[in-house]
Amino acid sequence: MHLKQTYYKKNKYEAGTDEAGRGCLAGPVYAAAVILDRKTTILGLDDSKKLQEKQRNELRAEIESKALHWVVKSITPKEIDRINILQASLKAMYQCIQELEIEPELILVDGNRRIPLLTLNQKTIIKGDGIYQSIAAASILAKTHRDEYMQKIHKKHPEFHWNQNKGYPTEVHRLAIQEFGLTSYHRKTFCTNLIENSLF
């Protein structure tokens, strides 16, 4: 286990939070907040991007069964278009923390942006999902829950191959947008910007 268990040395409740799907052209942005049990070890925790899909899914089950508490929330593409992706990501993390059944004494936030309106003590950690176990756990939950959702909506629009690209701007996805146009699941502001920049 190469990740740090906690930020505080003392026995305090800490929640890690992270998001998934910020750079996608389609689908919601997801966030998770996780409070891990210091007495329980979950082997293999790491930044979700460094793990294989099978590893992430196995760890998701273990995190959800062993964590003291966890919450996953999402923000729709329509809301992302309205408030922008950064604010949507922070809003999703805020909602997760608000719904935790245990009030943590510290929030470890992946990245360099503090969560607005949050009254709890928070610490931003750049690349925190590769440093702290609780943030890594949150990154895994956010990623796996989002991937599961993208698999579901792929069945409605198989032409975009969301089961493979998960809404990210792959060549296949971008060419499909050219051919079939946008759906209600696409982030209109993202796709408009790409068209204006002649990336299609």
C-alpha positions as CSV (number, residue, x, y, z in Angstrom):
1,M,0.0,0.0,0.0
2,H,1.9,3.1,-1.2
3,L,-0.9,5.6,-0.6
4,K,-1.2,7.6,2.6
5,Q,-4.0,6.5,4.9
6,T,-4.8,9.9,6.4
7,Y,-3.8,13.5,6.4
8,Y,-4.2,13.9,10.2
9,K,-2.3,11.6,12.4
10,K,-4.9,11.8,15.1
11,N,-8.0,9.6,14.9
12,K,-10.4,12.0,13.1
13,Y,-13.0,11.4,10.4
14,E,-11.6,12.4,6.9
15,A,-13.5,12.3,3.6
16,G,-11.8,12.1,0.3
17,T,-13.6,13.5,-2.7
18,D,-13.0,13.4,-6.5
19,E,-14.8,13.7,-9.8
20,A,-14.9,11.8,-13.1
21,G,-15.9,12.9,-16.6
22,R,-14.8,16.5,-16.7
23,G,-13.3,16.2,-20.2
24,C,-16.2,14.4,-21.9
25,L,-18.4,15.6,-24.7
26,A,-21.3,13.6,-23.4
27,G,-22.8,12.4,-20.2
28,P,-23.0,13.8,-16.7
29,V,-20.0,14.6,-14.5
30,Y,-19.9,12.4,-11.4
31,A,-18.3,12.9,-8.0
32,A,-17.9,10.8,-4.9
33,A,-17.1,11.3,-1.3
34,V,-15.7,8.5,0.8
35,I,-14.9,8.1,4.5
36,L,-12.7,5.0,5.0
37,D,-12.4,3.0,8.1
38,R,-8.9,3.3,9.5
39,K,-9.2,-0.2,11.0
40,T,-9.9,-1.8,7.6
41,T,-7.4,-2.2,4.8
42,I,-8.4,-2.1,1.1
43,L,-5.5,-3.3,-1.0
44,G,-4.9,-1.9,-4.4
45,L,-6.3,1.6,-4.0
46,D,-4.9,4.0,-6.5
47,D,-5.8,6.8,-9.0
48,S,-8.7,5.2,-11.0
49,K,-7.0,6.2,-14.2
50,K,-4.0,3.9,-13.4
51,L,-6.3,0.9,-12.9
52,Q,-7.8,-1.6,-15.3
53,E,-11.6,-1.7,-15.6
54,K,-11.7,-5.1,-13.8
55,Q,-9.6,-3.8,-10.9
56,R,-11.8,-0.7,-10.6
57,N,-15.0,-2.7,-10.4
58,E,-13.6,-5.1,-7.9
59,L,-12.3,-2.2,-5.7
60,R,-15.7,-0.5,-6.1
61,A,-17.4,-3.4,-4.4
62,E,-14.9,-3.5,-1.6
63,I,-15.0,0.2,-1.0
64,E,-18.8,0.3,-0.9
65,S,-18.9,-2.6,1.6
66,K,-16.0,-1.5,3.8
67,A,-16.2,2.3,3.9
68,L,-17.8,3.9,6.9
69,H,-19.9,5.9,4.4
70,W,-19.8,6.9,0.8
71,V,-22.0,9.0,-1.5
72,V,-22.0,9.4,-5.3
73,K,-23.7,12.3,-7.2
74,S,-23.9,13.5,-10.7
75,I,-24.7,16.7,-12.6
76,T,-26.5,16.6,-15.9
77,P,-25.1,17.8,-19.3
78,K,-27.8,20.5,-19.3
79,E,-26.6,21.8,-15.9
80,I,-23.0,21.6,-17.1
81,D,-23.9,23.8,-20.0
82,R,-25.6,26.3,-17.7
83,I,-22.9,26.7,-15.0
84,N,-19.7,25.3,-16.7
85,I,-17.9,22.1,-16.0
86,L,-15.7,23.4,-13.2
87,Q,-18.7,24.6,-11.2
88,A,-20.6,21.5,-12.0
89,S,-17.7,19.3,-10.7
90,L,-17.5,21.3,-7.5
91,K,-21.3,21.3,-7.1
92,A,-21.3,17.5,-7.4
93,M,-18.6,17.2,-4.7
94,Y,-20.4,19.6,-2.5
95,Q,-23.6,17.5,-2.8
96,C,-21.8,14.4,-1.9
97,I,-20.3,15.9,1.3
98,Q,-23.7,17.3,2.3
99,E,-25.2,13.8,2.2
100,L,-22.5,12.0,4.2
101,E,-24.1,10.4,7.3
102,I,-20.9,11.1,9.3
103,E,-19.7,14.6,9.5
104,P,-15.9,14.6,8.7
105,E,-13.5,16.9,10.4
106,L,-11.5,17.3,7.2
107,I,-12.3,17.1,3.4
108,L,-9.5,16.1,1.2
109,V,-10.3,17.5,-2.3
110,D,-8.5,16.3,-5.4
111,G,-7.1,19.2,-7.4
112,N,-6.4,22.8,-6.6
113,R,-9.9,24.2,-6.3
114,R,-11.7,24.6,-3.0
115,I,-15.4,23.6,-2.8
116,P,-17.5,26.8,-2.6
117,L,-19.9,27.3,0.3
118,L,-18.5,24.3,2.2
119,T,-18.2,25.2,5.9
120,L,-16.2,22.1,6.8
121,N,-12.4,22.3,6.9
122,Q,-11.0,21.3,3.5
123,K,-7.5,20.7,2.0
124,T,-6.9,20.7,-1.7
125,I,-4.4,18.1,-2.9
126,I,-3.0,18.2,-6.5
127,K,-3.1,14.7,-7.9
128,G,-4.5,13.6,-4.5
129,D,-6.0,10.5,-6.0
130,G,-2.5,9.1,-6.3
131,I,-1.5,10.2,-2.7
132,Y,-4.4,9.6,-0.3
133,Q,-6.5,6.4,0.0
134,S,-9.8,8.2,0.6
135,I,-9.4,10.4,-2.6
136,A,-8.4,7.3,-4.6
137,A,-11.5,5.5,-3.3
138,A,-13.6,8.5,-4.3
139,S,-12.0,8.5,-7.8
140,I,-12.8,4.8,-8.2
141,L,-16.4,5.2,-7.2
142,A,-17.0,8.3,-9.4
143,K,-15.4,6.6,-12.4
144,T,-17.2,3.2,-12.1
145,H,-20.6,4.7,-11.4
146,R,-20.2,7.1,-14.4
147,D,-18.9,4.2,-16.7
148,E,-21.9,2.2,-15.6
149,Y,-24.3,5.0,-16.6
150,M,-22.5,5.5,-20.0
151,Q,-22.9,1.8,-20.7
152,K,-26.7,2.1,-20.1
153,I,-27.2,5.1,-22.4
154,H,-25.0,3.5,-25.0
155,K,-27.9,1.2,-25.7
156,K,-30.0,4.2,-26.7
157,H,-27.4,5.6,-29.0
158,P,-25.0,2.8,-30.0
159,E,-23.8,4.9,-32.9
160,F,-21.6,7.0,-30.5
161,H,-19.9,3.9,-29.0
162,W,-20.2,5.3,-25.5
163,N,-19.6,1.7,-24.2
164,Q,-16.0,2.2,-25.3
165,N,-15.2,5.9,-25.2
166,K,-17.5,6.7,-22.2
167,G,-18.2,10.1,-23.8
168,Y,-14.6,11.3,-24.2
169,P,-13.7,13.0,-27.5
170,T,-12.2,10.1,-29.4
171,E,-12.0,10.2,-33.1
172,V,-14.9,7.7,-33.4
173,H,-17.1,9.8,-31.1
174,R,-16.3,13.0,-32.9
175,L,-17.0,11.5,-36.4
176,A,-20.3,10.1,-35.1
177,I,-21.3,13.6,-34.0
178,Q,-20.5,14.9,-37.5
179,E,-22.7,12.2,-39.0
180,F,-25.6,11.9,-36.5
181,G,-25.6,15.3,-34.7
182,L,-26.0,15.9,-31.0
183,T,-28.2,14.1,-28.5
184,S,-29.7,15.3,-25.2
185,Y,-26.8,13.6,-23.5
186,H,-24.2,15.8,-25.2
187,R,-22.7,18.9,-23.6
188,K,-23.6,21.5,-26.2
189,T,-21.0,24.0,-25.1
190,F,-18.3,21.5,-25.3
191,C,-19.2,20.4,-28.8
192,T,-19.8,23.9,-30.0
193,N,-16.3,24.9,-28.9
194,L,-14.8,21.9,-30.7
195,I,-16.6,22.8,-33.9
196,E,-15.5,26.4,-33.7
197,N,-11.9,25.3,-33.2
198,S,-12.2,23.1,-36.3
199,L,-11.3,19.9,-34.5
200,F,-14.0,17.9,-36.4
